[in-house]
Amino acid sequence: MKSTIIAVDLAKSVFQIAVSQHPGKVAESHRLPRSKFLRFFAERKPAVVLLEACGTAHYWARQLAGLGHEVLLLPPLAIRPYVSRNKTDRADAKALLEAHRNEEIHPVPVKSVAQQGLASLHRLRSAWVADRTARINLLRGLLREFGFLLPVGAARVVPQAWVLLDEAQCGLPDPLRLALAEACLEIRELEARIKTVEKQLKTLAAEIPVIERLCSIPGIGLLTATALVAFVGNVERFATSRHFASYLGLTPREHSTGLKRRLGKISKCGDVYLRSLLIHGARSVLLAAKRSKQPDCLRAWALQVEQHRGHNKATVALANKMARIAWAVWRHETSFESRPLSALAA
């Protein structure tokens, strides 16, 4: 059993280390540059190493695990309450030791290189989509200042802008015309980058069997399935489907006391990107359910919730249901099977 616990406050160039042999006491304190960090751990016996789940944490966790240490990543929000008085690197390292003593704080799983690569592709695509949206809004706004209204829809903005810029008598100043043409080319370049990333995600998805099973769930496609695998990792760490939905922030906040139980809006904990993908997928399922003449059990349930609680609440409730189904499909290694209403009545 490893009795030595080493807490590390990560940074770009200087690392603060606190070594504890007994709970609540720091036996050694070190401040090491990046060049001496791994050498320090290579010369020590295997121990439990505590890291804050921040930038570069997964990389250092894999490096330290390769040296024989047991690495635990603790969530930053759970560590902050243990920082007493002023925030310093020494105080942060001590807070890691104190947070480790709390059994209710669950460590964050260490991501593999492949998992981090998949997550990085999603981050790049998300950033490029945001840049594309910003460029389109800028292009639309500048042309509106000269009395030109572009049609609604991102796919229609650039073609209509090209038609306008090709007109010699449109009334736009020549310097602005050239700049707007560059903006259109920039939007096209961003769209090409987004399509390239999506092709890479599709190639990687073919190598991971669970992604195909997740895609069998209504409202979950390539993006959502690969994002779940990238950001969640091992689904078996969630005991039930409700735990998984709670991790994604799709369960209601609770403010209860005594015999009064109050449930409010969803907690919005966890990854914002994952939750937004699930909610967007739920919107598409709900829209398709309205157009379907014979909806299955899942879509009929969503329509019933919408009728009683409204569109937005039904969308979030359906996203919650999709997350629970994803947990079951992932955990039990089976595909989703749609059930018609006639089967439920029988």
Phi, psi and omega in degrees: 000134181277112181268342181272131178240127181242121178258136183234124172267107186287152176205182181284320186230334183234133183243132177262127185238135175234123181253129182236130175259335180229143182303130176087358182233136178261116182275322181225150176223128183228150175231107190243145172284168183300324184293336182254003187293304182293327178298323179299316182281332178293332181270358181254156177291157179306132182217174174271120182252127181256127177233150173277135183286074182236197179300136181070002184295318182293324177296310181293328178297318178294321179295316181289324177295327176294340177270003176099004180271154174267116187254133177237128176260122181256140181294137184300321182295332179280340182274326186306318180298342182269359177277114182270137179056231187286148178274118174224168178297322179295319179292324178294320178294319177295324179295326176298318178296320181290320180294329180296334181284346180273115184289343181279350178269113183267135180290157178272132179297143178282127180281143174281172179296318179295320180294318178293325177295319178296317178295323180294324176299319178294321180295318178296314180298316180299320179293319180291325176296319178295319178296318179298316179298319179296319179294320179295317179296321178296314180298316180296319181292319180294320179290329178295330178296338178256013175089012180253122179256116178278149183292159179287143180116123183298325182289344184260351186290306184296314178302318179291325178294321178297318179299318180293318182290335179283344179282124183289331185255030182284342178095002179277140176299145183299317178300320179291323179301316179294320180293321178292326175296320176296323178295321177296318178296323179295320178297316178298322179295319178296320178296323177294320178296318180297317179294325178295317178296320180296324176294321178294321177296321179295322178294317179292326181296329180294340181267354182241108186299327185295334181294321178296321179291321178294327179290346177285348180279133177301133179089353179246116180245203184299313184296311183294319181295314180292326178293321178298315179295322183288317188265336181267315180080256183263111183283345182290349177285352176259120186293322181225169178293330178293322176300321180292316178296324178293322178299326180275357178080024184256009176254154185288150170292149180238133177226083188243155176203141179058232179267002181259123179245121181242123176249129183248217180287170180296152187288332183059030174281174176079198186280124181295321183297314179298315182295321180294322177297317180294320181290320176297320177295322178295323178298318180293322178295318180294321178294318178293327180295325179292331181272345183280138178279330180229079180291150178281187184298316183295312182291324177295321177297317179297320178295324179293318177296320179297322181295325184266329188242352181101164187294312185294316179293325178293324179296314180292320178297321178291323175298320175299315179296319179297321178296320179293320177295320178300319178299315182294316179297318181290314185291318185264003175054053178222159179270158178285135178242120180285137179246127177287160180298330180297324178293325179290322180292327180288000000 
